[in-house]
Amino acid sequence: MTEIRSTCPYCGVGCGVLLKRDTAGGLEIRGDPDHPANRGRLCSKGSALGETLGLEGRLLSPQVNGIESGWDETLQLVADRFKQTVADHGPDSVAFYVSGQMLTEDYYVANKLMKGFIGSANIDTNSRLCMASTVAGHRRAFGTDTVPGTYDDLDEADLVVLVGSNLAWCHPVLFQRVLTARKARGTKLVVIDPRRTASCDGADLHLPLAIGSDVALFNVLLTEIRRAAADNPDALARVEGSAETFAAAAATDPSVTGLDEAQLRAFCKLWIGHEKVVTIFSQGVNQSSAGTDKVNAILNCHIATGRIGKPGMGPFSVTGQPNAMGGREVGGLANMLACHMALENPAHRSAVRTFWNAPQIPDRPGLKAVDMFRAVDEGRIKALWIMHSNPAVTLPQADAVREAIAACPFTVVSDITGNTDTARLAHVLLPASAWGEKSGTVTNSDRTISRQRAALPAPGKARPDWWQMADVGRRMGWSGEFDYTGPAEIFREHAALSGIAGGFGLDFDISALAAISDAEYDTLRPTRWPVAAKRGGRFFADGKSFHEDGRLRMIALTPRGPAAAPSASYPFRLNTGRIRDQWHTMTRTGRSPRLSAHLAEPFAEIHPSDAARLGIAADTLVRLTSPSGRAILRAQITDAVQPETVFAPMHWTGETAPSGRIDALVASAIDPVSGQPESKAALCDLQPYAAAWYGFAVSSAPMAPDTAYWALARTTGGWRAELADDALPSNWEDFARALFGLPKVTLQMVQDPARGAARLAFRQEGRLVAALFAGPRPLALARDHLVTLPGTEAEHVLAGQVPADMPDPGPTLCSCFGIGVNSILRAIEDEGLMSVEEVGKALSAGTNCGSCRPEIAALLERATPKEAAE
């Protein structure tokens, strides 16, 4: 069977993948060695894509108020309700909330329908939550949203600086590229992050700056650049605002950073002493009420030194979603027009309106994400269409957002499943084609356009997003303008429109692709824009910008901290983020057993001094409380975080761990320029959770927990769950039978009522169906062994441990190859392994995406090989 070239549906690296149908109707997946983004590498998530396919949980037909419906009547209902709402309340009474998971062609139709024909700019995207501050910073400095760098710069840089980016976990393929350069040419690595992350492993310098102090740090660097005469007079001659910017930087108090003089001096020396420096920044910069200023503080240093737009140097934003860039290109943000044209520019509006034959184009930005859902709550938005996103979990004050969506008069959700916190609130559910079933393009972080191609048929009545929106557009009265027959036709229209943007002298111009045939579209190779006769290659090395005067801008910045200061009631800073093996709200990665094995439940990283002061023991539960929400999480005690700060991941939902919905605690403070919410510096209180009991359960079938704390995860043979509650069940057997839905299956039980401990195993025809372990304290069990037992005889199950005559792999550490901690420790001891590379040769652990290498290194530090002992 022929392999089909496509792209990975996860982060903005945009890795190429090769897809091949297997005999079971699924896909075999490997990295594409010819794709310039990854050269054959895949991270743990990409490697496990084949495990995330299948029809379980798929939405297979339209639903109206929970009842299956046909496409004709459902889309007519959607069109009628949106049309009537606009007629009764005006175009700004409706809104689209779209997603970086959509293909560019889908995004294009959504933007055209809302801005060109409905006549509102109320279309925004979940990309607002991850890179809107970068867009705003680019536009202030460059006059348009242009990423200057490319991935090739990582190969040529002498210094790579990671700012607010755990590249090793969030963009592992790029991090491996950095490590390759370090090995080949001695590239230095600096990590700037309040936390010590996996990216810090082996770094030349880690700067654990105070949360929110990035502007102060780069102002200190800019001042030292001027003092050391490292600024570039030729470059500065073509820059506006330099004098004011240097003056503001010089007034900055370095102590704001929380770093000592030696740390600041070491950083400045490295940055100034290496001309080829790439500064990579991500959510730690963007997700801030001062995010745009942080971006411009970084850009200021590169502009002042002329270290931009040249091989091996420049500022580089890495995005979190596969098509966040594509959404930016088509105008999927509420404050942008298509092809990087500006809503505020009358000439741009007129040109787009004429090209689209549109009745009107709004002349002002629409509602950005946080304000959009506030308008839903206030009743100003009366019809809402959400596409491939889960805002009831991911937006700040998620509980309030959930209530707002529930109260909206008419909500449509397009998705591949109806089993999300958001989808459960919709009046209308539209079944969408999933990755592997749909065809179109995406743009990665270095401006490379790649094809996503279909390798599987769409199941049931699932349809592409562009098809759904175009049909609604026709039913609303614009039949000719939305009469598309396929994604290639939409792409050609998008490319032709970009030629108009190029005519205005803007950066995004792919007009050379406007006449490609369907066959050429089908075979389109990865292509970095611009693709036009007028220009190509790099930007800003010549000092020219896209401002009207053609000059770059430096922005004078005064550091300001997070929106709110700690108080007696809320003394902790809450930092949220991603973990290595999960993606967004786990609607895809949560289907993979091996991705769920590494970190199977939500947790809070807490500094040892805070844990000691509050009486929090490792592996117990803690309660986090903020003015807008609360959560119960597993305590991880670690000095990787600073005192009076807590880190918690953002992936868990009402479907997987209701008490772990961490964005319920995040305030809706936003950056005044970008509208991006501050997700890295929320305020909270932290206290021990008084659990009466802790539990662990395994089952071959889904469970129905009903406890104050529970977290579900997939296993190879079924499900696992962590449980806890503040009251003991009155009867363990009744509790367990309800949990597993097994009213009559044979039970084996051991319990100690005095200690509140119990162990129960359910068997059917001699084989284990489910088991529950409960006790007054966190349970020391061989969890990774127990999850393999459902479906087997499992005579030893109630022991909770691996039998002495069986190898115990231990908790999974390398998700790519399913290698456990104990397997690695045994190999280190038995074979005398002394390095991460030797472990890789012996077990393969750490040899694919490499994101587990820091953890392997930590095991090596604590292990004593036999040869060393002798």
C-alpha positions in Angstrom: 0.0 0.0 0.0 1.3 3.5 -0.9 2.3 5.9 1.8 0.5 9.2 1.8 2.4 12.4 2.8 0.7 14.5 5.4 1.5 16.6 8.4 1.1 16.0 12.2 -2.0 17.6 13.8 -0.3 18.7 17.0 2.1 21.6 17.6 3.4 24.4 15.3 6.6 22.5 14.4 4.6 21.1 11.4 6.3 17.7 11.2 5.8 15.7 8.0 4.3 12.2 8.5 3.9 9.3 6.1 0.5 7.5 6.4 -0.2 3.9 5.3 -3.5 2.1 5.7 -3.2 -1.1 7.8 -5.2 -4.2 7.5 -7.4 -3.2 10.4 -8.7 0.0 8.8 -6.3 2.2 10.7 -3.0 3.9 9.9 0.7 3.1 10.2 2.6 6.3 10.8 6.2 7.3 10.6 8.1 10.6 10.2 8.7 11.9 6.7 12.4 12.0 6.2 12.0 14.5 3.3 10.0 17.1 5.2 12.2 20.1 6.1 10.5 20.6 9.5 11.4 17.3 11.1 13.6 15.3 8.6 11.9 12.1 9.8 11.7 12.7 13.5 8.5 12.6 15.5 7.8 13.3 19.2 6.0 10.8 21.4 2.6 12.3 20.5 3.3 12.1 16.7 4.6 8.6 17.1 1.4 7.5 18.8 -1.0 9.0 16.3 -2.1 5.6 15.1 -3.5 4.9 18.6 -5.7 7.9 18.5 -7.9 6.8 15.5 -11.1 4.9 15.6 -14.8 5.4 15.9 -15.1 5.3 19.7 -16.7 8.5 20.8 -17.0 9.9 17.3 -19.9 12.2 16.4 -21.3 10.5 13.3 -24.4 12.5 12.4 -25.7 16.0 13.1 -27.7 16.4 16.3 -30.3 19.0 17.3 -31.0 19.1 21.0 -29.5 15.7 21.4 -31.6 14.1 18.7 -30.0 12.8 15.4 -30.9 14.9 12.4 -30.0 15.1 8.7 -27.6 17.6 7.2 -30.3 19.5 5.2 -32.6 20.3 8.0 -29.7 20.9 10.5 -27.8 23.4 8.3 -31.0 25.1 7.4 -31.7 25.6 11.1 -28.2 27.0 11.6 -28.6 29.4 8.7 -32.0 30.5 9.7 -31.1 31.1 13.3 -28.0 33.1 12.4 -29.8 35.1 9.7 -32.7 35.9 12.0 -30.4 36.9 14.9 -28.6 39.3 12.6 -31.9 40.7 11.4 -33.2 41.2 14.9 -30.1 42.3 16.7 -27.5 43.3 14.2 -24.4 41.5 12.9 -22.4 41.9 16.1 -24.9 39.7 18.0 -23.4 36.6 16.5 -19.8 35.2 16.8 -17.5 32.4 15.6 -14.9 30.9 17.9 -12.5 28.9 15.7 -9.3 26.9 16.2 -5.7 26.4 15.2 -6.7 22.8 14.6 -8.6 23.9 11.4 -7.0 23.8 8.0 -6.3 27.0 6.2 -9.1 26.4 3.8 -11.6 26.0 6.6 -10.3 29.1 8.3 -10.5 31.1 5.1 -14.2 30.3 4.6 -15.0 31.1 8.2 -13.3 34.5 8.0 -14.9 35.3 4.7 -18.4 34.3 5.9 -18.2 36.3 9.1 -16.3 39.5 8.1 -17.4 39.7 4.5 -21.0 38.6 4.5 -22.4 38.5 8.0 -20.6 41.8 8.4 -19.0 41.5 11.8 -15.5 41.0 13.0 -16.7 38.7 15.8 -14.5 35.8 14.7 -11.7 34.9 17.0 -9.6 31.8 17.6 -8.2 29.7 20.4 -4.8 30.8 19.0 -5.7 34.1 20.9 -4.7 32.1 24.0 -1.2 31.2 22.7 0.3 33.7 20.3 -1.7 36.9 20.0 0.9 38.8 21.9 3.5 37.8 19.3 1.2 39.0 16.5 0.8 42.4 18.3 4.5 42.7 19.0 5.4 41.9 15.4 2.9 44.5 14.1 4.4 47.2 16.4 7.9 46.5 15.3 7.6 45.3 11.7 4.3 46.8 10.5 2.9 43.3 9.9 2.8 39.9 11.6 6.0 38.5 10.1 8.1 35.7 11.7 11.7 36.7 10.6 13.4 33.4 11.2 13.4 29.8 9.9 14.3 26.5 11.4 17.5 26.5 9.5 18.7 29.2 11.8 18.8 26.7 14.6 21.5 24.8 12.7 23.7 27.8 12.3 23.2 29.7 15.6 26.1 30.0 18.1 23.7 30.8 20.9 20.1 29.7 21.4 18.1 31.4 24.1 14.8 29.9 25.2 12.4 32.4 26.8 9.2 31.0 28.4 9.6 27.9 26.3 10.0 24.3 27.5 11.1 23.3 24.0 12.2 19.9 25.2 8.6 18.9 26.0 6.5 21.2 24.0 8.4 21.2 20.7 10.7 18.2 21.1 11.7 17.9 17.4 13.0 21.4 17.4 14.8 20.8 20.7 16.6 17.8 19.2 17.7 20.1 16.4 19.2 22.5 18.9 21.0 19.6 20.7 22.3 18.3 17.4 23.8 21.8 16.7 25.3 21.8 20.2 27.0 18.5 19.6 28.2 19.4 16.1 29.3 23.0 16.5 29.2 23.8 20.2 26.1 26.0 20.2 25.5 27.5 23.6 22.0 27.2 25.3 20.4 29.6 27.8 17.0 28.9 29.3 15.0 31.8 30.8 12.1 30.3 32.8 10.8 30.7 36.4 10.7 26.8 36.5 13.5 24.4 36.0 12.2 22.3 33.1 13.5 19.5 31.0 14.9 22.1 28.6 17.4 23.1 31.3 19.1 19.8 31.2 22.7 20.4 30.1 22.0 24.1 29.4 24.9 26.5 29.8 22.8 28.9 31.9 19.4 28.8 33.5 17.9 32.1 34.6 15.0 31.4 37.0 13.6 35.0 36.7 10.7 36.3 38.8 7.4 35.6 37.1 6.5 38.4 34.7 9.9 40.1 34.7 10.9 39.4 31.1 10.7 43.1 30.0 13.1 44.1 32.9 15.5 41.3 31.9 15.7 42.3 28.2 15.9 46.0 29.2 18.9 45.1 31.2 20.4 43.4 28.2 19.6 46.3 25.9 21.3 48.7 28.3 24.4 46.5 28.4 24.3 46.3 24.6 24.6 50.1 24.5 27.2 50.2 27.3 29.4 47.6 25.5 28.9 49.4 22.2 27.4 46.2 20.7 24.6 48.1 19.1 24.8 48.4 15.3 24.9 52.0 14.1 24.0 51.1 10.5 20.9 49.1 11.7 19.9 51.9 14.1 20.0 54.5 11.4 17.0 52.7 9.9 15.0 52.4 13.1 12.4 54.7 14.7 12.2 55.0 18.5 15.7 53.9 19.4 16.6 56.9 21.6 13.4 56.6 23.7 13.8 52.8 24.0 17.4 53.0 25.2 16.4 55.7 27.8 13.5 53.6 29.1 15.7 50.5 29.3 18.4 52.4 31.3 15.8 53.4 33.9 15.0 49.8 34.6 15.8 48.4 38.1 17.7 45.0 37.5 16.5 43.7 40.9 13.0 43.4 39.4 14.2 40.2 37.7 14.9 38.4 40.9 18.3 37.5 39.5 21.6 38.4 41.0 24.3 40.5 39.4 26.4 37.4 38.4 23.5 35.8 36.6 22.7 39.0 34.7 26.3 39.5 33.8 26.7 36.0 32.5 23.6 36.3 30.4 24.6 39.6 28.9 28.1 38.3 28.2 26.8 35.3 26.3 24.2 37.2 24.3 26.5 40.1 23.3 29.5 37.8 22.7 27.7 35.6 20.1 26.6 37.4 17.0 24.6 34.4 15.7 22.0 34.3 18.4 18.4 33.0 18.1 15.9 33.9 20.8 13.1 31.4 20.8 10.0 32.5 22.8 6.6 30.9 23.4 3.8 30.8 25.9 5.8 32.0 28.9 6.2 35.3 27.0 2.8 35.5 25.3 0.5 34.4 28.1 0.8 37.6 30.1 -1.0 40.9 30.7 2.3 42.4 29.5 2.9 39.8 26.7 3.2 42.3 23.8 5.7 44.3 25.7 7.7 41.1 26.4 7.8 40.3 22.7 8.9 43.8 21.9 11.6 43.7 24.6 13.1 40.7 22.8 12.7 42.3 19.3 14.3 45.5 20.6 17.6 43.7 21.3 17.7 42.0 17.9 16.8 45.2 16.0 19.4 47.3 17.9 22.2 44.9 17.1 21.0 44.1 13.5 20.8 40.5 14.5 17.6 39.8 12.5 16.8 38.3 9.1 20.2 36.8 8.7 21.3 33.1 8.8 21.7 31.9 12.4 20.2 34.9 14.1 16.9 36.5 15.0 13.8 36.4 17.3 11.7 33.3 16.8 8.2 32.7 18.0 7.2 29.0 18.1 3.5 28.3 18.1 1.4 25.8 20.0 -1.0 24.6 17.3 -0.5 23.0 13.8 -2.2 25.9 12.0 -2.0 28.9 14.3 0.0 30.5 11.5 -2.5 29.7 8.8 -5.2 31.3 10.9 -3.1 34.4 11.2 -2.6 34.4 7.4 -6.4 34.3 6.6 -7.4 36.8 9.2 -8.9 34.4 11.7 -8.2 36.8 14.6 -10.8 39.4 15.4 -8.5 42.3 14.8 -7.1 41.2 11.4 -8.2 41.2 7.8 -7.3 38.4 5.4 -3.7 38.0 4.1 -2.2 40.3 6.8 -4.3 43.3 5.6 -5.6 45.6 8.3 -9.2 46.1 9.2 -8.4 49.8 10.1 -7.1 50.5 6.6 -9.8 51.8 4.2 -7.9 50.8 1.1 -7.4 47.2 2.4 -11.1 46.9 3.4 -12.2 48.1 0.0 -9.9 45.8 -1.9 -11.0 42.7 0.1 -14.7 43.7 -0.2 -14.3 44.0 -4.0 -12.4 40.8 -4.3 -15.1 38.9 -2.3 -18.0 40.8 -3.8 -19.0 41.2 -0.2 -21.9 43.5 0.9 -19.8 45.0 3.8 -16.5 44.7 5.7 -16.4 45.8 9.3 -14.2 48.8 10.0 -13.2 48.0 13.5 -11.9 44.9 15.4 -14.4 42.4 16.7 -14.5 40.8 20.1 -11.4 38.9 21.2 -11.8 35.6 22.9 -12.1 36.7 26.5 -14.4 39.6 25.6 -16.4 37.4 23.3 -17.4 35.0 26.0 -18.0 37.9 28.4 -20.4 39.2 25.7 -22.0 35.8 25.6 -22.5 35.9 29.3 -24.0 39.4 29.2 -26.4 38.4 26.4 -24.9 40.6 23.7 -23.9 37.5 21.7 -27.0 35.5 20.9 -25.8 33.0 18.4 -22.4 31.3 18.7 -20.6 28.8 16.5 -17.6 27.0 18.1 -15.3 25.0 15.9 -12.8 22.4 17.1 -12.2 24.0 20.5 -13.1 23.5 24.1 -13.5 27.0 25.6 -15.5 25.6 28.6 -12.2 24.2 29.8 -9.4 26.3 28.2 -10.5 30.0 28.7 -9.8 31.9 31.9 -12.6 31.7 34.5 -13.6 28.5 32.7 -16.5 27.9 35.1 -18.1 31.3 34.1 -17.4 30.5 30.4 -19.2 27.2 30.8 -22.2 28.9 32.3 -22.2 31.5 29.6 -22.2 29.0 26.8 -25.0 27.0 28.6 -27.1 30.2 28.7 -26.5 31.3 25.1 -29.8 31.2 23.1 -28.3 29.3 20.2 -24.9 27.5 20.2 -23.5 25.3 17.4 -20.4 23.1 17.9 -18.5 21.5 15.1 -16.2 18.8 16.3 -15.3 15.1 15.9 -16.9 14.2 19.2 -19.8 15.2 21.3 -18.1 14.2 24.5 -16.4 17.4 25.5 -17.3 19.9 28.2 -18.2 22.4 25.5 -20.0 20.1 23.1 -22.3 18.9 25.9 -23.7 22.5 26.1 -24.6 22.9 22.4 -28.0 23.1 20.8 -26.6 21.8 17.5 -23.7 19.4 17.0 -22.1 19.1 13.6 -19.9 16.0 12.9 -16.6 17.1 11.4 -14.0 15.2 9.5 -11.0 14.4 11.6 -7.2 14.4 11.0 -6.4 11.7 8.5 -9.8 12.2 6.8 -9.6 15.8 5.6 -7.6 17.5 3.0 -6.1 21.0 3.0 -3.0 23.0 4.0 -1.4 24.2 7.3 1.4 26.7 7.9 4.0 25.9 10.6 6.1 28.3 12.8 8.7 29.1 10.1 6.1 30.0 7.4 6.2 26.6 5.6 2.9 25.7 4.0 2.4 21.9 4.0 -0.4 19.7 2.9 -2.6 17.6 5.2 -4.0 14.8 3.1 -6.8 12.3 3.6 -5.8 8.7 4.1 -9.1 7.4 5.6 -12.7 7.9 4.6 -14.8 10.2 6.8 -17.1 7.9 8.9 -20.9 8.3 9.0 -22.1 11.7 8.0 -18.9 13.6 9.0 -18.1 16.4 6.7 -15.2 18.9 6.3 -15.5 22.2 8.1 -15.3 24.3 4.9 -18.2 22.3 3.5 -20.4 23.0 6.5 -19.7 26.7 6.5 -20.0 27.1 2.8 -23.4 25.4 2.9 -24.6 27.7 5.6 -23.3 30.7 3.6 -25.3 29.6 0.6 -28.4 29.1 2.7 -28.0 32.6 4.1 -28.3 34.0 0.6 -24.8 34.1 -0.9 -24.9 31.1 -3.2 -22.3 32.2 -5.7 -19.8 33.5 -3.2 -19.7 30.1 -1.3 -20.1 27.7 -4.2 -16.9 25.8 -3.5 -16.4 22.2 -4.8 -13.2 21.4 -2.8 -10.2 22.7 -0.8 -8.1 23.3 -3.9 -10.6 25.9 -5.2 -10.5 27.7 -1.8 -6.7 27.6 -1.7 -6.5 29.2 -5.2 -8.9 32.0 -4.0 -6.8 32.6 -0.9 -3.6 32.7 -3.0 -5.2 35.2 -5.4 -6.3 37.4 -2.6 -2.7 37.4 -1.2 -1.6 38.9 -4.5 -3.6 42.0 -3.6 -1.9 42.1 -0.2 1.4 41.8 -2.1 0.3 44.7 -4.3 0.0 46.8 -1.1 3.6 45.9 -0.3 2.7 43.4 2.5 4.7 40.3 3.4 2.1 37.5 2.9 2.0 36.8 -0.8 1.6 33.4 -2.3 0.0 34.6 -5.5 2.4 32.5 -7.5 0.2 29.5 -6.4 -3.1 31.1 -7.4 -3.3 29.2 -10.7 -2.2 25.8 -9.6 -4.4 22.9 -10.8 -6.1 20.4 -8.6 -3.4 17.9 -9.5 -0.6 20.4 -8.6 -2.4 21.1 -5.3 -2.6 17.4 -4.6 1.1 17.1 -5.0 2.1 20.4 -3.4 5.4 20.0 -1.5 6.3 21.9 1.7 6.7 25.6 0.6 7.8 28.5 2.7 6.1 31.8 1.9 6.3 34.3 0.3 5.8 32.6 -3.0 5.6 35.5 -5.4 7.6 37.0 -8.3 8.3 40.2 -6.3 10.1 38.8 -3.3 11.1 35.8 -1.3 13.5 34.5 1.3 14.2 36.4 4.5 12.8 39.6 6.1 14.3 42.7 7.7 18.0 42.0 7.1 17.9 45.1 4.9 16.3 47.2 7.8 13.1 47.7 5.8 9.8 47.1 7.5 6.1 47.1 6.4 5.3 50.4 8.2 4.3 53.2 5.8 7.7 54.9 6.3 9.5 51.5 5.7 11.4 51.8 9.0 11.6 49.3 11.8 10.4 50.3 15.3 11.9 49.9 18.7 9.3 50.3 21.5 10.2 52.1 24.7 9.1 49.8 27.6 8.7 50.3 31.3 8.5 46.9 33.1 5.2 46.1 34.8 4.4 43.0 36.8 1.4 40.7 36.5 -2.1 42.2 36.7 -2.7 41.3 40.3 -0.4 41.1 43.4 -0.4 38.3 45.9 -2.4 38.9 49.1 -3.0 37.2 52.4 -6.0 35.4 50.9 -4.2 34.4 47.7 -0.5 34.3 48.4 0.6 31.9 45.6 1.3 32.5 41.9 -0.2 29.8 39.7 1.7 29.0 36.5 -0.1 26.8 34.0 1.2 24.9 31.0 1.6 21.7 29.0 3.2 18.3 29.8 5.2 16.1 27.5 2.7 13.5 26.3 -0.6 15.3 26.2 -2.2 17.8 23.9 -4.8 20.5 24.7 -7.8 18.9 26.4 -6.8 15.3 25.4 -9.6 14.6 23.0 -7.0 13.0 20.8 -4.0 12.1 23.0 -6.2 10.8 25.8 -7.1 7.9 23.5 -3.5 6.6 23.5 -2.7 4.3 26.5 1.1 4.9 26.2 0.7 8.7 26.2 -1.4 8.4 29.3 1.0 6.2 31.1 3.7 8.9 31.9 1.6 11.3 33.9 -1.9 9.9 34.3 -3.5 12.6 36.5 -3.4 16.3 37.1 -0.8 17.6 39.6 0.6 20.6 41.3 4.4 21.2 41.6 5.0 22.8 45.0 8.3 24.0 46.5 9.6 22.0 49.5 9.6 25.0 51.8 5.9 25.7 51.0 5.0 22.0 51.4 6.8 21.8 54.8 5.1 25.0 56.0 1.7 23.8 55.0 2.0 20.2 56.0 1.8 18.8 52.5 3.3 15.4 51.9 4.4 14.1 48.5 1.6 12.3 46.6 -1.2 13.5 48.8 -3.8 15.8 47.4 -4.0 19.6 47.7 -6.8 22.1 47.1 -6.1 25.2 45.1 -8.5 28.1 45.4 -8.7 31.4 43.5 -11.3 34.1 43.3 -12.9 32.4 40.3 -12.5 28.6 40.9 -10.9 25.8 42.7 -9.2 22.5 42.0 -7.9 19.4 43.7 -4.6 18.1 42.4 -1.9 15.6 43.3 1.1 17.1 45.1 4.5 16.9 43.5 7.1 18.3 45.9 10.0 19.8 43.9 12.5 22.6 43.9 12.0 23.0 40.1 9.5 25.7 41.1 10.2 28.8 43.2 8.8 29.3 46.7 5.2 30.7 46.7 4.6 29.5 43.2 2.7 26.5 41.9 2.8 24.9 38.5 -0.2 22.9 37.2 -0.9 21.5 33.7 -3.9 22.6 31.7 -5.1 19.3 30.0 -7.7 17.8 32.3 -11.4 18.3 31.7 -14.8 17.4 33.1 -14.5 14.2 31.1 -11.2 13.1 32.5 -10.7 14.9 35.9 -13.4 17.4 36.9 -11.4 18.8 39.8 -8.4 19.3 37.6 -9.9 22.0 35.3 -7.1 24.4 36.1 -8.2 27.3 33.9 -11.2 27.7 36.2 -8.7 29.3 38.6 -7.2 31.7 36.1 -8.5 35.3 36.1 -9.6 37.0 32.9 -6.8 39.6 33.0 -5.6 40.3 29.4 -2.9 42.2 27.6 -4.4 45.5 26.6 -2.7 45.4 23.2 -3.1 41.8 22.2 -6.1 40.7 24.2 -4.2 37.6 25.3 -5.1 36.3 28.8 -2.6 36.0 31.6 -2.3 32.3 32.1 1.1 32.2 33.9 0.6 34.4 36.9 -2.9 33.8 38.4 -3.3 34.1 42.2 -4.4 31.2 44.4 -4.3 29.8 47.8 -2.9 26.3 48.5 -4.0 24.0 51.3 -3.8 20.2 52.0 -6.9 18.3 51.0 -8.2 16.3 53.9 -8.9 13.0 52.1 -10.5 10.3 54.2 -9.3 7.7 51.7 -7.3 7.3 48.5 -8.0 4.8 45.8 -6.8 3.3 42.6 -8.9 1.3 40.2 -8.5 -0.7 36.9 -11.2 -1.9 34.7 -11.7 -3.4 31.3 -14.7 -1.2 30.7 -15.3 2.6 31.4 -16.0 3.6 35.0 -18.4 6.0 36.5 -16.6 7.7 39.5 -18.6 9.6 42.0 -16.0 11.1 44.4 -14.6 14.5 45.2 -11.5 13.7 43.3 -11.1 11.3 40.3 -8.9 11.1 37.2 -9.5 8.7 34.4 -6.9 7.5 31.8 -6.9 4.9 29.1 -4.8 1.7 29.3 -4.1 -1.0 26.7 -6.8 -3.2 28.1 -9.3 -0.6 29.4 -9.2 2.2 32.0 -7.4 3.3 35.2 -8.6 5.7 37.8 -7.2 7.6 40.7 -9.8 8.3 43.4 -10.2 10.1 46.7 -12.9 11.5 48.9 -13.4 13.3 52.2 -15.8 10.6 53.5 -15.5 6.8 53.6 -18.1 4.8 51.7 -20.6 3.2 54.0 -20.1 -0.1 52.1 -17.1 -0.8 49.9 -18.8 -3.5 47.9 -21.8 -1.3 47.0 -19.4 1.6 46.1 -17.2 -0.6 43.9 -20.1 -2.2 42.1 -21.5 1.2 41.2 -18.1 2.4 40.1 -17.6 -0.4 37.7 -21.3 -1.1 36.8 -21.0 -4.7 37.9 -24.0 -5.5 40.0 -23.8 -9.3 39.8 -20.2 -10.3 38.9 -18.2 -12.5 41.4 -16.4 -10.5 44.0 -13.2 -11.2 46.0 -12.6 -8.7 48.8 -10.2 -8.1 51.6 -10.8 -5.2 54.0 -9.6 -3.6 57.2 -12.5 -1.5 58.6 -10.4 -0.1 61.4 -7.9 1.5 58.9 -10.5 2.3 56.3 -8.7 0.0 53.8 -10.2 -2.4 51.2 -9.1 -4.3 48.2 -11.7 -5.7 45.8 -11.4 -7.8 42.6 -14.3 -8.7 40.2 -14.0 -11.8 38.1 -16.1 -13.2 35.3 -15.4 -16.7 34.0 -12.2 -16.8 35.9 -10.8 -13.6 34.5 -10.3 -10.3 36.1 -12.8 -7.6 35.1 -12.0 -4.8 37.5 -10.2 -4.1 40.8 -10.3 -1.4 43.4 -7.6 -0.6 46.0 -8.4 1.9 48.8 -6.6 3.1 51.9 -6.2 6.0 54.3 -3.0 7.2 52.6 -1.7 7.4 49.0 -1.3 3.9 47.8 2.1 2.4 47.0 1.1 0.0 44.2 2.6 -1.3 41.0 0.2 0.6 38.9 1.8 0.0 35.5 1.6 -3.7 36.2 -2.0 -3.7 37.5 -3.3 -2.0 34.4 -2.2 -5.0 32.4 -4.2 -7.5 34.4 -7.9 -7.0 33.3 -8.7 -9.9 31.0 -6.2 -12.2 32.6 -6.5 -14.7 35.5 -4.5 -12.3 37.7 -4.6 -14.5 40.8 -2.2 -12.2 42.6 -4.0 -8.9 41.9 -5.0 -8.0 45.4 -1.4 -7.9 46.5 -1.1 -4.8 44.3 2.5 -5.7 43.4 4.4 -7.6 40.7 5.1 -11.2 41.7 8.7 -11.9 42.6 9.2 -14.1 39.6 8.0 -11.4 37.2 10.0 -8.4 35.9 8.5 -5.1 37.0 9.1 -2.4 34.3 7.9 0.3 36.7 6.2 3.6 35.8 6.6 4.5 32.1 9.3 7.0 31.4 9.9 6.7 27.6 6.5 6.9 26.0 7.8 6.5 22.5 8.9 2.9 23.2 7.0 2.2 26.5 10.1 1.8 28.6 9.6 1.9 32.4 11.8 3.4 35.1 12.7 0.0 36.6 13.8 -1.4 33.3 16.2 1.5 32.8 17.5 1.2 36.4 18.1 -2.5 35.9 20.0 -1.9 32.7 22.1 0.8 34.3 23.0 -1.6 37.1 23.4 -4.9 35.2 25.2 -3.5 32.1 27.1 -0.7 33.8 25.6 2.0 31.6 27.1 5.4 32.2 25.4 7.8 29.8 22.1 8.6 28.2 23.5 7.5 24.9 24.4 4.0 26.3 20.9 3.7 27.8 19.5 4.5 24.3 21.7 1.9 22.6 20.6 -0.8 25.2 16.9 -0.1 25.4 16.0 2.5 22.7 14.8 4.9 25.4 15.4 8.5 24.5 16.4 7.8 20.9 13.2 9.0 19.2 12.0 12.4 20.2 14.5 12.7 23.1 12.1 14.4 25.4 12.7 11.8 28.2 16.5 12.2 28.1 16.6 14.6 31.1 14.7 12.0 33.1 17.1 9.3 32.0 20.0 11.6 33.0 18.4 12.0 36.5 18.2 8.2 36.9 21.8 7.9 35.9 22.8 10.4 38.6 21.1 8.4 41.4 22.0 4.9 40.1 25.2 3.0 40.9 26.3 0.7 38.1 27.9 -2.6 39.2 31.3 -1.7 37.7 31.3 1.6 39.6 30.5 -0.2 42.8 33.3 -2.6 42.4 
